[in-house]
Structures are given as structure tokens and as C-alpha cells.
Amino acid sequence: MLRPNKHSHPDQTVLAAATVLLAELRRKRAVPYADLRAVLDKASRGSDFLFTPAVSLLYLLGLVEYRATTDLFEYAGK
């Protein structure tokens, strides 16, 4: 499911969305939920449905943490 195939548009995959989100998180270290969602929408129009799977992938890889009290995503990598 994560690997693109010949029918996948390169900008409409979970890996591409996760790359965009990770670049923003590495640059700012902490980004509010709404701002991170807007970054993905700006990078690739119509990719709203990829936000949740991309954040889930980054969380499973241990690269992002969510702070519910401040509604922020924080970069947790090295």
C-alpha cells in the first residue's frame, strides 16, 4: 500500500505527503495541526485525504509526536 505503482501520481502518495510534512517539521520543529494541514494542501492540491495516513506513518517511524494540550506536532527525530 505504501509503495507507489505505475498508476500512482507521484504527488498523490502517502510517501510524498509524509516527505512534505517531515520537511516542514524539520524546518520549524513544532507546527500547529491546522498549519501542517495547510502546508500539505499548498504542496499538492486535493491531497487532504493523505494527511492522516502521512502523519500516522511519521508517528510509527518515531519522527513526530503530537501534543494534545497545545495542538502541535513536534519533530522527534535526531
C-alpha positions as CSV (number, residue, x, y, z in Angstrom):
1,M,0.0,0.0,0.0
2,L,2.8,2.4,0.7
3,R,4.8,1.7,-2.4
4,P,3.7,3.7,-5.5
5,N,2.9,1.8,-8.6
6,K,2.7,2.8,-12.3
7,H,-0.9,4.1,-11.7
8,S,0.0,6.4,-8.8
9,H,0.5,10.1,-9.4
10,P,3.9,10.9,-7.6
11,D,2.3,13.8,-5.6
12,Q,-0.7,11.8,-4.5
13,T,1.0,9.1,-2.4
14,V,1.4,8.7,1.3
15,L,5.2,8.8,1.0
16,A,5.2,12.1,-0.9
17,A,2.8,13.6,1.6
18,A,4.9,12.4,4.5
19,T,8.0,13.9,2.9
20,V,6.4,17.3,2.6
21,L,5.2,17.1,6.3
22,L,8.6,16.0,7.5
23,A,10.4,18.8,5.7
24,E,8.2,21.3,7.4
25,L,8.5,19.7,10.8
26,R,12.3,19.6,10.5
27,R,12.4,23.2,9.5
28,K,10.2,24.6,12.2
29,R,10.5,21.8,14.9
30,A,6.9,22.4,16.1
31,V,3.9,23.2,13.9
32,P,0.2,23.5,14.8
33,Y,-2.2,21.0,13.3
34,A,-4.0,23.4,11.0
35,D,-0.8,24.9,9.7
36,L,0.7,21.5,8.9
37,R,-2.5,20.5,7.1
38,A,-2.3,23.8,5.1
39,V,1.3,23.0,4.1
40,L,0.2,19.7,2.6
41,D,-2.7,21.4,0.8
42,K,-0.4,24.0,-0.6
43,A,2.2,21.5,-1.8
44,S,-0.4,19.3,-3.6
45,R,-4.0,20.4,-4.1
46,G,-6.6,17.8,-3.3
47,S,-4.4,15.7,-1.1
48,D,-6.4,16.3,2.1
49,F,-7.2,12.6,2.3
50,L,-3.4,11.8,2.6
51,F,-2.8,13.9,5.8
52,T,-3.9,11.4,8.3
53,P,-2.0,8.4,6.8
54,A,1.1,10.5,6.3
55,V,1.1,11.7,10.0
56,S,0.4,8.1,11.1
57,L,3.4,6.9,9.1
58,L,5.7,9.6,10.6
59,Y,4.4,8.7,14.1
60,L,5.0,5.0,13.6
61,L,8.5,5.7,12.4
62,G,9.1,7.8,15.6
63,L,9.7,11.0,13.7
64,V,6.7,13.0,15.1
65,E,4.9,13.5,18.4
66,Y,1.5,15.1,18.9
67,R,1.0,17.4,21.9
68,A,-2.8,17.5,22.5
69,T,-2.7,20.3,25.1
70,T,-1.2,22.8,22.5
71,D,-2.5,21.0,19.4
72,L,1.0,20.8,18.0
73,F,3.1,18.3,16.1
74,E,6.7,18.2,17.1
75,Y,9.6,16.8,15.3
76,A,11.1,13.9,17.4
77,G,14.0,12.9,15.2
78,K,17.6,13.4,15.9
